[in-house]
């Protein structure tokens, strides 16, 4: 029996298993880096996955509608999500096309714990200047909830085992994948 990293199907399956586990239970690849293009060039920040739909090859992140990443993604919807799993020696770079969703989110808001709601609101809005840290006022505002729906176009996976392996999976070929040099 082969290890998951020795076959294309195994590698692709392990990446999606870890993304799904992260989104559902906080383990696996819950926190990933999101890279966008902003007015000053490349921008990157850590975000939490909220859903991973394997069959549709889609990932979901929630954010404050007034955060800079929303404007960046509306101007340029191509982005990259990057996960690193040190215990598995697995990196996954997912090139995505992001749609900003603001309608039909009442159910998500209702199901959201109060602690998570604090990520959607606040005065001044994210990234705006303040004179003192104490000037920030925490609010919880449903209308500031936005979902970043990331449609995966490509997965570039690297496993750093005894033999380094790298594979590229694309939507164009149904994510069948092919080995490429690490």
N, C-alpha and C positions, 0 to 999 in steps of 0.2 A: 504494500500500500504506500502511495506517495504522500509526501507532505503537501499542505495547501499551496505553498509557494513554488512547487515544482511544475505546476500546470497552469495554463492560462485561465481555465475555468475555476481552479482553486484559488488563484490570486484574486481574480475579479470577485468571486464569492466572498472571500475573506474581507475585502475592502467594504463591500456592501453590508456584510454582517456587522462589522465594527461601526459603520455609519448609522445603521438602524439601531443597534444597541445603544449608541451614544444618544441618539435622539429620544429613544423611549425610556431609558433608565439612567442616563447620566454616565454610564461606563463607556468603554470604547472611544470612539472619536466624537465626543460631545462638543468639545471646544476646538474650533479650527480657525485658522487665519483666513480672513477675507481680504483679497487685494483688488483694488479698483484703480481707475485713472481719475485723478482730481486735477484741479486747476494748477497745482504745483508739481504735477507728475504722479508717480506711483504712490498709492496710499495703502496701508495695511493695518488691520486691527483684528483682534480676537472676537469671535462671535460664537454663540451657542446654537447648535442644531436643534430644531424643534420637531422636525419630521424628516424621514428618509423613505421615499417611495421607490423601491427597487424596480418594479415593473415599468414605471413611467420614467425612471432615471431622473428623479427630481428630489431636491433638498429644500428645506424651508428654514428660514431664519426670521426672527421677529426683531423689530427695531423701532426706535422713535422716529416718527415721520419727519421730524425737523432735524435729524442728524445729517451730517454732510454726506454720508454714503448714499443716502436716498437721492440727492441731487446728482451725485457722481454717476449713479447707476441709471438714472433717467437720461443723462447726457450720453453715456456710453454703457450699454447693458452687458458688455462682455466683461467678465471678471474671473478670478481664480480663487478657489478654496483649497487650502493646504492642510493636511493632517499629518501628524507624526505619532507613531505608536512605538515608544522605545522598547517595551518588552517584546514586541513582535518584530522589531527592526524594520518597520514598514512605513514608508512615506507614500502618500497619495496626493497627487496634484490634480485637481478637478477643474477643467476649464468649463465655465458655465455661461449661460445667457440668462440674465436676471430680469424678472418682471416685478415691479413694485405694485403690491395689491393693497388697497385701502378699503374696499367695499366688502360687505358680507362677513365681517369679522366679529360680530356680536357674540357668537358662540365661543370663539376663542377667548374673548375677553371674559366672558362669564365663567369659563373653566380655568382661567388663570389664577394662581394663588396671589394673594395680595402682595407678597414680597416681590413677585415678578412684575406686577403692575407698576411698581415704582420706576421701572425702566422706560416707561412711556408717560412722559410729562416732565415737569420741573421748569423753574424760572430762575435765570434765563435759560433758553433752550440750549441743547448740547453744543459745545464749542464756542459759545459766545463769551466775551470778556466779562469779568467781575472785578471789583476792587479788592474784595476779600473772599476767602473760601466760605466764610459764614454767611455771605449774601445769597447763597443758593437756597431756594425754597422748593422742597420736594412736593410734587403733586402727582396724582394718578389720573390720567386723562384718556378715556377710550378713543377719542378722535385722533390721538397721536400714535395709536398702534398701527404699524405697517408690517406687512409680511413681504419678505424678499423670497420669491419663488425662483429657485435656481434650477434651470434645466441643464443637466449635464450633457455636454457635447463631446468631452474627451476626458479620459482618465490616464494619467501618466503615473505608473506605479513602480516603486523601487523597493526591493527587499535586500537588506544588507547582511545576509547570512554568510556562511563560509564561501559560497559562490554567490557573488552579487548578481541579482537578476533584475531586469527592467522590462516592462511591457507597456504597450500603448493600446488602449481600447477606445474606439470612436463610435459615436452614434451612427455614422454613415454605414458601418458594417455590422450594425446590431450589437456592438460591443464584443465582437468575437475575439478581438485582440491579436497582437503579434509581438513577438520578442524583439527588443531593440537593445543596443549596447548600453550598459549602465554608465 
